[in-house]
Amino acid sequence: MINRLTDSLNFQTQALMLRAERQQQLASNIANADTPGYQARDFDFSRALKEATGEIGTPGALQTTQARHLAPLAGALSPAGRDFAMAAQTNLDSNTVDMDRERASFADNSVKYEATLRFINSSVRTQLDAMKSHNAA
């Protein structure tokens, strides 16, 4: 029973960490919108979450073959996992940041980040309520 509770919380924690990482990447893209030659970057959130939770293998990931080997950080996305965003239109300065796309992605990711936080908060509150004694007045 406790495994199901912690597995759900671990999954949401992984999702929250990846959402924060994506938010930083989108903010970096927006900050560099006027930087000549800057290449906008992003990553596929669903694939990154599957890799972080171990549902699919991470290409180029470290393999631990003995108990004393150091395991890679859970939820961390390597720079190799980030893709260059496709340019919607060509610019003379070779900058590929599309501000409309970046703003929309930033807002969408913010809402999903908040929803994940609320889900974790609700889950913890439910667990705490379940542990309370109902005999106390």
N, C-alpha and C positions, 0 to 999 in steps of 0.2 A: 504494500500500500504506500509506504513512504517513498519507494522508488518512483511510482507514478507521479507523486507530488513534486519530487525534486526534478524528474525528467522534464515535466512541463515548465517548471521555473527555469531550468537550464536552457531549454529551447528559447524561451522568451528573452533570457539574458543574452544569448548569442544574437538574436534578432536585434536587440537594443544596441549592442556593441557595433553590429554591422550598419545599422541605421545611423549611428553617430559618425562612423567612419565615412559613410556616403555623404552625410551632411557636410563634413569637412571638405571632401573632394568637390562637392558642388559649390561651396563657398569659395574655394580656391579658384575654381573656374570663373565665377562671377568677379572675383577680385582682379583677375588677370584678363578681363574682357578687352582692355585697351593695350595689352602687352603685345607688341609685334612678334609674330612667330609662335605665340603660345598655342599649344595643342590641348584642347579640352579633353579631360579624361573622365571616365565613369566606369562602373562595373555592374554586371548583372546580379542584382540583389538575390534573386531566388537561387541562382547557381552558387553564389558565395555562401548562402545560408545552408544549402545542402552539403557543401564542402566542410563548413565549420561544424556541422552536427555529425559529420561522418557518414551521411547518407550516400555520398559518392566520393570517390577518391580525389585528392587534390593533386593535380599534375605537378611533378617536381617536389612533392612534399617529402619531408624527412621521414624515414622509416625507423621506428624503434624496435630493435630485435632483441634487446636485453632489458631487464628491469632497471638497470642503472643508466640507461640512455636518457638524455634529456628530450622531453616531448616538446613539440612546437606549441606556442601559445594558442589556446583555443579561441576561435573567433577572429584572430588576427588575419588580415588579408594582405598578402604580400604585394609589393608593387607590380609584380608580374601578373597578378590577377586583374589588374586594371586595364581597361581597353580605352583606346582613343575614341572619342565621340565623333560620329560622322558629321562633317560640315554640311549645313543646310544650304549655304551659298558660299561662293568663293570671295575672299577678301584680298585686297592688294597687299596687305601686310602679313598674309598667311596665318592669321589668327582664326581658329575654328570655333570660338565661343559664340553660341547662338543665345543671346540674352533671353529671348522668349522661352526657349526650351529649358534653359537653366533655371529661370525663375519658376516655371511650372514644376519642374522636377524638385526644386528646393521646397516649394510649398507642399507638394504631394508627400515628400519624405518627412517634412515636419509634422504633418497630420498623422502619418503612420508611426512616427517616433512617439508622439503623444499618446496614440492609441495603445502602443506597446507598453508604455509606462503605466497607463491606467489599468491595463490587463494585469500587469505584475502587481500593482498596488491592490487591486481587487482580489487577486489570488492570495496574497499574503494576509489581507484582512479576513478573508473567508477562513483561512487556516487558523488564524488567531481566534476568531469567533468559535470555531469548532473545539478549540482547546480550553475555552473558558468553562468554568463550572456554572451550570444552570441552577444550582441549588442556592447560590449566594443571592442575598436579597439586596 
